[in-house]
């Protein structure tokens, strides 16, 4: 772990320049607004170790799959997220020197991410190689209320320098992705140009014709007053901007306010893209930076009013959970069902900017509980609209009759992943789609989404399971062979308990909602039968037989569910047996050694117990937790919060707290030694789930909202709001009692521990 950032409940603070931690800081101080985002790079060039990157939502680069040995079913194309233009670039030049913090002396350095105001601020004093001292103050805003807008205030004060000082606001783009070993060109320049005080760069991805137009204007002030600096226009092949200079003496302050519009073809018509970007840039400048920052703070205040979690007595936990909420909300706006949440968000190229099942596991329940707006429904619609591609993905693998296999990794609904043991064997992802749909119905109290959209997905996924199982004559049971469960440290196993149980749960759920929709939404049911060609009697008979005769491996002596066939044949050791210098094992061990070990990457059996809380009693959960958690290395960001929730449910409160802190400060403290590559955006939702579903014990039982709160020893209290079936409910838990308040909506009966009460 690395703990060099200062603890503060509303800010992320870095005091002192630490070049060795720069890449990590670039991840930590990332900003975004749902339409675009960028790593926390310096505005100035930095010639030492740095990962400079900006990204625009919905932009992707389709690349032909390259593998050493082709197998039938491999996707033809994979997706990578292209690094967009560098719109934050500002260069500072003296007469014969240009600021580079890697080469200049950094005398003092402070950086702050203000989560309340939604901005970063960097202050530093530097000395040039020629001995000139300057004070730099930079504020950066990716505007939430104006989702095409980025604003940068760049202020320079001369401490002892006399002479010409120039600032160069630029937009510049690189043609090649950093992670592309082929060096192939990604971006074409359609057009670039410069007006009196506005520059633009209009770009297009090489294969997909996805377009982004960047437009920039600026204000230039000296000692607080506008300065007529007679800018020099800069227009090169992949760079546009200005050089604006003035003479300064010690005590003078020069400020550049850079207004950037990032407009993409996802949000605007292509033939109007350029005009829109330029016109909006000019308009934004007339509004002024102070008004824009005020709007930003107001927009964030609305988000915090809904989603904030207050923890008293533990500033590290408070900072961590607010940081996770902040990063998740600035990555995904929820206003466009064509977009999803990449595991790295706008903070890195890893995972190609694609969609994983992390969204359904973590983000759908997060948004259902944390906001009254239909953000989660848009995430579900993203998958519904890609149902035809999921059916085609299954057809390529030999499945028939409208069976669907949702991709492990996707940008447009087609599978983009080509590791056989993951792409074609980690099929449990199919059932999380159904679980997310049911969560929507459970927490909103409405089955309308299922009737209009969700049941089609359920039927298609159930058809997949109906064809994927095999019938074992020796066992006289249905089995599922050749899979990879959630624990990716075991591949190509038979009868993964989680996968088998998820299959059964999915089939039961589909049959239940077929009956419900047929009764309550007859018109929708008639349409669904027609578009899916549902053969109810034949298909339901098959599904019920699978439900009744599915093999679910159990060790009766230990009283546990067995992760998969052969797991108990391994040498069973706890993670304490691993030398600390060999952790994480995925960065130190061979893959062969990992596969032969008993060590579990992330929750597997325990994930099934978490997702189905009403199916298992506390003693069953405790026995399985006691067996599996000590062998779990938590080398997936999806793991700690699941275990924290289960630990809290079975009364292991301090164990739950340690796991919660792991989940909550995973990136801030770099638990897995990989924050430098980018943040774990999708799993950040898990820290709030650990509060709501873990410590507060929230569940829906028999259509009643229930809480069974516990509180860690270190905390004085914790509080949050939850949205449930048209109500907003406030929960406050301290050492003495639990207070539940109806903040909006109709009165409702709830249960706190064993007591039912009406609030309203």
Phi, psi and omega in degrees: 000152175237123182233075181250357179267141183284144179278128176204139190290335182240000185223151167256121189239129174240119182245118182093138182280122182236094184299326181294336180256012189298315181298322176296315179297324178299325175289311185300320185266022176297150177230159176190176176215021179092330177261333178202169177189168182209154174294162185278055179284159170292150173293326181280160172298147177226113192274354179262202188293115182205151176239095186266122184199142172230155185219151177239132184299138176083357178271133179214159179235114180277124184236136181297135182297134176238115177225156180287331183219111185283137176237142177303135181101344177299141175292144179289329184230147169247165182244138172234149177272123181278139172291128183277183178298150177273095183271349183273353189299125171222124179255143180243122182235138168262196185301314182221028179219148175235135183296127172218106184301343177284337184249335177274162175279128177260103186284321176213152185206129174218135178226140184223130168259110182268104185283338177287316184270344178073049181205164170246150175224131180236129176235133177206148172253132184231156174235128181284163176305334178271004174093012180272132182255136179225152172248125183248135179224115186234128174243135185231130181229124165259111197283124179285318183283335178238087196288001173261001195248135167235137179232134178232125171260121183237111185244136180231126175247129176281126175271314180216016184264135172237126180148194182280133175234125182238141173243136184239094172284125187228157163238123182219148186227145175255144186280338192242140175289147181297323185269010182264108182289344183280340182070022181287147180289135180255316187252137166257148173264115178282320184192147173217158181186168181220131172257207182299309178219028180224132178237151180218155177220120185249119190237163183212134175292148193296322186254327191263350185059029168282134188237145173225131175245128179251131176230142187222137168224180188202162165239147182229124184232149174233122182054039175085355182246145177305141184236123178276098193256001179051071186295150172264128179281138178241119178218107177240186185301318184230032183206132173226155178161202185220157167242117184240123185227161175203160177277137180230161173226167180308132181098342179285145177237130177245135180231132172247128173250115184256120178255122182236131173253127178244102185245127184244161178289351171293330187247345186221153178294140184301318184287352178246004188297312183295311181300317180299313184298314182293314182296320181290323178300315180295318181295317182299320179300323181291336179287318176097151189289326182294318177296318182295320178292324177295317177300319180298315181295321178297318180297319178290327178297322177298318179295316181293326178301328180273315198255349188298149170239128179255127178238122178260132175101000184212081183301327180294317178292320179298313178300316184296315184288324176293322178299317181294318177297317180300311183294320180295317182288331179274354176269322186229123181272330180081014183255009183213109183288356175278346183254154175225195186242112178286146182305328178260358180057229178260027189246358180179162182276344184303141184073006169068016181070016185274174177262134176240175179288354173307324183300311182290326181290317190251311193280323179299308178296325177303307183289329176298320183276330193265345184213147178278354185277156187281045180293313180297324179297323177293325175295321176292322179295327176305315180286321180300316181294340178262012177302317178303321178291325178295322176294320178293322176302317179291321180300320180298335180265004175102006179274156190228176169058037175080017173292143183236136169238109177292144186290151172291322183220129182205157169245317185240014181103339176274147177296132181239016186242140185228030168266112191307314186291343177259306187301314188254352182247338180274061189279352178301340180301334181301320186284337179293336175298318180290318179302317181295320178297318180292323176302320178300313180295319184295318186271334176271339182077012182237137175260009184297321180296319179298318181294322184277323188226313194296324184295327176300317178295316181301315181296315182296319179291320178296325176297323176300311181297322180298332179265339186278335181287159172236154177257121181270117177294316179299321182274339190053041181220158170279140179230162175234116189254153172063060182232166168241123179279186177304328174285096184284003175272011166224127182240153172054054179255166176253142172056055169294122187302316182299317180295313180298316180293321179297323176301312180299314182298319180297315181295318177299315182297316181297314179298320179299313184281338170299314179296315182296313182293321178300324182278317189262338182226065188300325179294316177296322180296319178298319179295316182296317178299323182289311187286334179264351186054047183293122174258082196299311185298313181293313185289319180295323178298316178297314183295320181293325178295319177296317179302315185287332189235027177285136176279123178235104188296133183225141169255102185290330181294314179277341183072037182232160168276137184271128187306316176192165178305133176089350184298319184286353174282349182283163173284108188275115179225152176277166183294344177298339181282349180275124177301138183305325183286354176258009176260145350290146187292335180290349176254000184228333184260157170289157180295324178301317181294320179297315183295328180277347182278168177273357192285140188252129182291314184206171185305134181235277172304317183294333176296320177297324178290324177293314186288343184232064190295333182276356182270344189225139179278169186297324182293322176296316179298318183296315181298316181290322178297314182298330180278313191271324185298321179296345178257009183260126184269353177054043180266018168239142179293345180278355191270310190300320185290327177298313180294325177297318180297313180295319180299318179296322182294330183258012172090006176273069193293317182287327172296317177300321180297315180297320178291323176298317180295323175301311180295320189282326182247025182307313181272319181301325180252004173054055182302321186257014175057045182212011180299332180300337180277348184134170184271163177262078191295309187297322182284349177300333177300334184295334182292323176288323176299324180295328175289307189290309185268342180265280184297320178278345175065033183289129172215161172250114181237124182052043178066013177250136177283125185236145175230141177224074194285147167227165181219132177297152182302325187287339186270143170276321179194167169213154185209150178197172173247148174227142180256125186215113172051051176083003178246153168247122187240130177262135180237129177230122182239127172229192185292338186264314186203182177237127178248126179241128185233134174277115183267332175199155179100178182286153175307152184211146174269133178227171176237131173243113191055245183256004186254126174270141178208155176259134176243144180151000000 
